[in-house]
Amino acid sequence: MRHLLIPKTPRVFISYPNELHETADDLAQALRNDGYVVFHDKSTLVAGEDYNNRIRLELKNSEYMIVLLTQKSIKPPSYVLAELEIARDIWPSAKGRLLPVLIDGSIDLTKLPSYVRSVHIYRLVGNPVAEILHQLAKVRGQRLHHSKAATAFVSLGVSALAIFALLYWTQVSFPSNARIDVVHFRPLSKPAVGASGDDAWQRSQLTITAAPLTYALAWLPATRNQVLRERASLEAGDAKISFDWLYEVDLKPNCAEWTCRLRNAEPLSLSRSEPTSREVMFTAPIADYDWQSFMSQILNQKLERLTVQIHSDIMSTLGPFRWQGKLVSTCAVSLRPYREKMLKMGYSQAGRLPPFFQPTCDDVGRGT
């Protein structure tokens, strides 16, 4: 079934002193001829009916109030002042509602109620009825314009919410992940060669390298994604250490320097069509958890597992919209087979330590 949208009939309340009842009658008839519903004839009040309640009801149902101002109408007590008080209770802002018309040009405007002075007061220079109709049409046109603008703004807001909902749905429905297959541990300082008494390198900071860290983002094709920052955390027994990103590296046997540094770690733009990988080295900011402390734990028979997590802050952009998310990549390592191998090679807690440790992740947690 089709439904027709019928515009609301505008209602007008005319407030006037008794000496202007003929002008009010003419104005009311002209308004009705223009399609308005008008309340102006106080003689329609039923005997015994509460005046204030009826006036309040009529004003609540009206969109506009036309006030005809004369010296008598603003001299208390008067019906006009009483009706203005009720109007102020219903419409705290007179703008777009109240149309004060100055019938008596000798009125001192400073004597008018502040509610009336808060809007433009019209002075008549010609036919009163024709001028009032013209001014009311202008006020009504302004209200309709603001109403359309507000509707357009709301529509824009709804559209924006729909886009954000789409973005949220996209993140949920098209999983994004970052994964680590191998983690590489080494001291920040290069191990000494052929100097059995020089063990300073064993007390240098511990580093962790995701070798590599791979991002695979199945998001909207038009979305641009960037890694803003990466952090690492290590949980090994009672030790829970946070690491800051340090370098982007290329770990290989014959690096020019011990860390295999390529450049400082920095934000990374991600490919829209294929996985993006890089090797990132992290270092612990605390000096009391060094290479020796770490390897002593690894070689300790009581420690069964360690867990490394990489925390990635992601910025996504789609047109004018931006939003941020986080990916957490987890690498858990069972230590027993690696410990047994190192012990067979002659490494021990109290003796010689290996120059690096590179286990493969048992299970890889997909970034969420």
Secondary structure by P-SEA (a helix, b strand, c coil): ccccccccbbbbbbbbcccaaaaaaaaaaaaaaaccccccccccccccccaaaaaaaaaaaccbbbbbccccccccccaaaaaaaaaaaacccccccbbbbbcccccccccccccccccbbbbbcccaaaaaaaaaaaaaaaaaaaaaaaaaaaaaaaaaaaaaaaaaaaaaaccccccccbbbbbbcccccccccccccccccbbbbbccbbbbbbbccccbbbbbcbbbbbbbcccbbbbbcccccccccccccccccccccccbbbbbccbbbbbbbbbbbccccccaaaaaaaaacccccbbbbbbbbbbbbbcccbbbbbbbbbbbbbbcaaaaaaaaaaccccccccccccccccccccccc
